Amino acid sequence: MDMAGEVSAEQARKILDMLTNGEALENVNTTLALRLIPLAEELDDPVLVQRLLDHAIEVSSDKLESGWADFEILKLNDATIEEFTELSSKTENIVDGSPLSAAIFHHLGLLYLAKDDLENSKLFTNRSLRLRESTEDEPGIIYGLGLLEACCKRGNLHDEALVHGTRRLELLMKLGDLEGEMEAMSDVAHTQATIGSFDAAKDLYEQSLKIANELEEVSGQLVARWGLADLAEINEDYQTAMLHLSDCLHSFIALGVPAPPQIRQRIEALTNLEQPKVSK
């Protein structure tokens, strides 16, 4: 369970205090200590993060728990690709270590993508994906497909990106992850639009927007409406494009959240396109 993001800051502090104050930490095992670290990070408590890490290593009962602790340490220290690769070689033969190896390979995929090394990013992501498929780790498979989709998009391999994105969307629908569906639909819609399948893109953006409205997820509304505005502009339907962007702007205003300046800038640009030219 990923506890970060599921509780408020006040609740997180209460949980951490209850489990770590005084001698209470002595009853926390390695797995729980590692799961508490994201909460401590959310609260910007580096002292507690280090204390939890030290405790996780101290009470680790086998090589697998030690490996997970080492992995967290490397991530927190922004370790190099070489250090993560070395850790992966150490964990490959650990009994029941497939989830750990998969996590390390996935992280390496992310690091290589950040360096625009798409070949190695896909290589390690595929290694991670095969391990996660062998253990039927569907959430992990979804993460892997999302990373492969991003790699393919960056490399202009849009047909391949569509395959990964569609499979990712199907898994999210199977798991009933509405927020994930919303994001995946917009991702696939963007790919469909890129290859010229505008009707399919419009349908996906509209489905994504429907979910975003139901969840009151303003960032999801922005992505979907921005995409629908793009499609309207392609058809030179500038009024519809402005309508989508105006609706998006109103959503931010209704929530009392500052709207990205790009929305107003784009509305202004579309308004100028709509205004008839004045003859001199």
CORJOWO-V837019 format. One record per backbone hydrogen bond with DSSP energy under -1.0 kcal/mol. CO is the residue of the C=O (numbers start at 1). NH is the residue of the N-H. Records with the same first field share a line. If there is no record, write none. Layout:
# CORJOWO-V837019
CO = NH  NH
This chain:
# CORJOWO-V837019
3 = 6
8 = 12
9 = 13
10 = 14
11 = 15
12 = 16
13 = 17
14 = 18
15 = 19
16 = 20
17 = 21
21 = 24
23 = 26
24 = 27
25 = 28
29 = 33
30 = 34
31 = 35
32 = 36
36 = 40
37 = 41
38 = 42
39 = 43
40 = 45
41 = 44
45 = 49
46 = 50
47 = 51
48 = 52
49 = 53
50 = 54
51 = 55
52 = 56
53 = 57
54 = 58
55 = 59
62 = 66
63 = 67
64 = 68
65 = 69
66 = 70
67 = 71
68 = 72
69 = 73
70 = 74
71 = 75
72 = 76
73 = 77
74 = 79
75 = 78
80 = 84
81 = 85
82 = 86
83 = 87
84 = 88
85 = 89
86 = 90
87 = 91
91 = 94
94 = 97
97 = 101
98 = 102
99 = 103
100 = 104
101 = 105
102 = 106
103 = 107
104 = 108
105 = 109
106 = 110
107 = 111
108 = 112
109 = 113
110 = 114
112 = 117
113 = 116
116 = 118
117 = 121
118 = 122
119 = 123
120 = 124
121 = 125
122 = 126
123 = 127
124 = 128
125 = 129
126 = 130
127 = 131
128 = 132
129 = 133
130 = 134
131 = 135
132 = 137
136 = 138
137 = 141
138 = 142
139 = 143
140 = 144
141 = 145
142 = 146
143 = 147
144 = 148
145 = 149
146 = 150
147 = 151
148 = 152
149 = 153
150 = 154
151 = 155
152 = 157
153 = 156
156 = 158
157 = 161
158 = 162
159 = 163
160 = 164
161 = 165
162 = 166
163 = 167
164 = 168
165 = 169
166 = 170
167 = 171
168 = 172
169 = 173
170 = 174
171 = 175
172 = 177
176 = 178
177 = 181
178 = 182
179 = 183
180 = 184
181 = 185
182 = 186
183 = 187
184 = 188
185 = 189
186 = 190
187 = 191
188 = 192
189 = 193
190 = 194
191 = 195
192 = 197
193 = 196
196 = 198
197 = 201
198 = 202
199 = 203
200 = 204
201 = 205
202 = 206
203 = 207
204 = 208
205 = 209
206 = 210
207 = 211
208 = 212
209 = 213
210 = 214
211 = 215
212 = 217
217 = 221
218 = 222
219 = 223
220 = 224
221 = 225
222 = 226
223 = 227
224 = 228
225 = 229
226 = 230
227 = 231
228 = 232
229 = 233
230 = 234
231 = 235
232 = 237
233 = 236
236 = 238
237 = 241
238 = 242
239 = 243
240 = 244
241 = 245
242 = 246
243 = 247
244 = 248
245 = 249
246 = 250
247 = 251
248 = 252
249 = 253
250 = 254
251 = 255
252 = 257
253 = 256
260 = 263
261 = 265
262 = 266
263 = 267
264 = 268
265 = 269
266 = 270
267 = 271
268 = 272
269 = 273
270 = 274
271 = 275
